[in-house]
Structure formats: C-alpha cells, structure tokens
C-alpha cells in the first residue's frame, strides 16, 4: 500500500465501552483530527466486530477496564499490533502497566516515592512491619502493582496493621503483586503534578488534587473522581521529568505522562508513569489537542 493510500485510512481512538462518556479527551481529539482533515473514529477495544486492519493507527486512549481483564486485553493488544500500528507500542504498554518499573527508575537514579513490593507467597504482616520500621509517615498506601484509576488502592493509618495485612492478603490471594508506599502528606496542600510529553517534548502540566482519603475504601468505579486544574511546573519537576524520560528503555514515545509528588523534604519524586492509556487533559492546555493530533497523524 502506498503512503498516500495509507494516510487516507482512519485512525482508531481506542476506548472501553464504560469509558466512552467519561473520557474528556475524546471530543477535543476528534475535533483536532477533523481540523487536519484526518478521519478518526472512537472504537471499543473489545468490540469483536471491528476489523482493525482497516485503520492506519490504533491510538490507545481510554481502555480503562484493562486491569480487571488483563490477559484478555494483552491478547487483544498483540493481535491488533499484527494488523495495524498501535501507539504506544505493545512492549511499552506491557512494561508500563506493571509498576515494578519504579524499581528500574530508582536504579537509574530517578527519585521515586519510597516503595515496597510484596509478592505472592510473602507474609503480609512481616513485610508491612519492616516498612513501618523504616518509614515515619502517619499513613500508608496499598495498591496492586497492576491497576488503574485508584481501583483497589486504599490509604490506611499506620496503626491499622490488621486492616493493612488483610488488604495485602486479599490482593496476594488473587495472585497480584502489591505496592506499598508512605502517604506523602504534602499532597494534601500541593496536590500531584502531572507532566505531559509528546514525542519526548514537554507539552503542558496539570495539578491533580489528593485522591485517597483516610477511611475511604477502594473506588468501585473505573477511576476515582479527580480535581484537575492547570499548573506551571517548577524547574525541579521538569528536571526530574527529563531524567525519567532518559531512563526509559524506549525511544521517544508519542505520549508520556509522568505523575509527581513532593516528598517529606520537599523534593519531587515519581508516583507513577502513564504510558499506555493516560488522560492527557487537553481541556487545560490551549493547542495541546492540535499538537498531539498533528504528531499522531504524521506518517
């Protein structure tokens, strides 16, 4: 197929049926592609009637139910990549869905939120007691290593060892690795900073308000409600973002989101990366959707 013919094929904006009305990036992105004369369609990843070969690109946008259907989603990802180009590519998606990558970032010299991993077969209470001896934070956050939208994540008071152990044990019983971190109290005032990068270049940033309230259980929805406002990132946040991009085992990616918190000493540290299906918050940055669409539609 010629390059000209390929460029006339539509772009699939890949979502999940339950996320279609929740993904605020879809409308501005559809408008941005249309303004460039590029056809784009919103498509559910698990729609068995879709012929993925008719798309020139499958652009992952809001496949937010993947964590509850991981094997099914990864199987779809590999099959689709044999029929059309997928962005970000499957190796990037697989790597970024498993938060063990935080250990790789730490080894590469990028500051991360202090993190303990508990694996199936480990004894929850003993692992948690070891963390509590080294951390002075009043609260502890427990979440699965593979998860999305704060689902199955919960904030516990450090004195609630029984409740924390039960939370960890439930996830381990499901054969899920567990991530345990101190709750960094500066988030209550400063919030999170999310840095958006397109093709390795910084685009814009937002502030996300604190999500995990003490005493609140895991959210039953696709994601916890978020308070989003624009933010101008500080020099040290941008420096950490650049270090993280350099540490990634991949070439510059079409899109990357780096979520940061301020540690107890005030310095930024990485909470998590979003390289698979992140919200990019186009509504909070003039021109961001157009820039993204232009890069995505490029041959």
HUDA-V911194 format. One record per residue. N is the residue number from 1. PSI is psi as a letter, one per 30 degrees, with the letter a starting at -180 (NA if undefined). Layout:
# HUDA-V911194
n = {N N}
psi = {PSI PSI}
This chain:
# HUDA-V911194
n = {1 2 3 4 5 6 7 8 9 10 11 12 13 14 15 16 17 18 19 20 21 22 23 24 25 26 27 28 29 30 31 32 33 34 35 36 37 38 39 40 41 42 43 44 45 46 47 48 49 50 51 52 53 54 55 56 57 58 59 60 61 62 63 64 65 66 67 68 69 70 71 72 73 74 75 76 77 78 79 80 81 82 83 84 85 86 87 88 89 90 91 92 93 94 95 96 97 98 99 100 101 102 103 104 105 106 107 108 109 110 111 112 113 114 115 116 117 118 119 120 121 122 123 124 125 126 127 128 129 130 131 132 133 134 135 136 137 138 139 140 141 142 143 144 145 146 147 148 149 150 151 152 153 154 155 156 157 158 159 160 161 162 163 164 165 166 167 168 169 170 171 172 173 174 175 176 177 178 179 180 181 182 183 184 185 186 187 188 189 190 191 192 193 194 195 196 197 198 199 200 201 202 203 204 205 206 207 208 209 210 211 212 213 214 215 216 217 218 219 220 221 222 223 224 225 226 227 228 229 230 231 232 233 234 235 236 237 238 239 240 241 242 243 244 245 246 247 248 249 250 251 252 253 254 255 256 257 258 259 260 261 262 263 264 265 266 267 268 269 270 271 272 273 274 275 276 277 278 279 280 281 282 283 284 285 286 287 288 289 290 291 292 293 294 295 296 297 298 299}
psi = {k l e e e e f f k l k k j k a k e f f e g f j f f e e e e e e e e e f f g k k k k k k k e g j f f k j f f f k f k j j k e h h f g e f f h e e e e e e e e e e e f f f l k k k l l e e e e e e f f j g f f e e e e e f g g k k l k k k k k k l k f l j e e e e e e e e f f f k g k f l k k k l l e j l l g g k g k k k k k f f h e e e e e e e e e e e e f g h k l k k k l k j j f f f e e f a l k k k k k k h f k k e l l l k k l k e j k k f k l k k f l e l k k k j k l l k j l l e f e e e e e e e e e f f k h l l k l e k k k j k l l k a e f f k l l k e l l j g d h k k f h e f g j k f e e e e e e e e e f k NA}
